[in-house]
């Protein structure tokens, strides 16, 4: 796995805040997101810093012009058309059944983590086995941490921090597959209301963008029934601020279609949530989060994290795992203390 390339701003000069120029800038940004990854030596020369800062401010200006008022606009017609087509494809898919086997998924991911006042990127490969009764396993392999600056690295080394990897077996109920997705309504209006309720409970100040996150999470789950998946794509098609980024390959080169939503457009928390799906199957290939706000000396935009979904299948059993902590067996006895059960 190559080192991650932190995305630098490559927006063209913008004559005015017209829609075509904004789309060109977003496409230029997304082109950097799929470039080969590398470590960045942050510029030390003051003149270089000034040039980069000016470019960052120009890029952020594009976001801020549209971002705070995106709720006033309807969905991007091109994005809505792509998502409705995905809904048609999703409705025709066969439902996934576990039977007596396990749902096996393999994901390559890297996300930003914060410890004290420093940041690091934590790459990992995660494998999950989940049975219908909630038993199964999570097995993780953590790669070398990547730091945004040398100061972050020094702080990490001084703290004697060890990255955590989960390698554990679970008994029944320990890993509950999201079978409750099957109880979600298939009527688009009712489904929209359910998604909105969940989003409002999490981020009441950014409901539309959080609805996109809820939809993404439900679509990510292979056990979400086809008719519910179709409805979720329909709900996404009507979200204010939804954008079509167009054809985009994931990090392992699979072709897909990308849609995005800007979350928390007001600094300092602005970010863009991106989903890449396969238009032929409607299956999610990858999700990305791009920070649209700078962090310390790190200019925006930069990649905050990604997850690439490599494998999904139903397997009859779990392989041996010598490093996995065995499942805990819960006792059926009740211990009393001071007369209270």
Secondary structure as UniProt FT lines:
FT   HELIX           19..33
FT   HELIX           46..67
FT   TURN            68..69
FT   HELIX           70..72
FT   HELIX           77..91
FT   TURN            99..100
FT   STRAND          102..115
FT   TURN            116..117
FT   STRAND          118..131
FT   TURN            132..133
FT   STRAND          136..142
FT   STRAND          146..147
FT   HELIX           150..158
FT   TURN            159..160
FT   STRAND          167..170
FT   TURN            172..173
FT   HELIX           179..183
FT   HELIX           188..202
FT   TURN            204..205
FT   HELIX           207..220
FT   TURN            222..223
FT   HELIX           226..237
FT   TURN            240..241
FT   STRAND          243..249
FT   TURN            251..252
FT   STRAND          255..263
FT   TURN            267..268
FT   STRAND          271..277
FT   TURN            279..281
FT   STRAND          284..291
FT   TURN            296..297
FT   STRAND          302..315
FT   TURN            322..323
FT   TURN            338..339
//
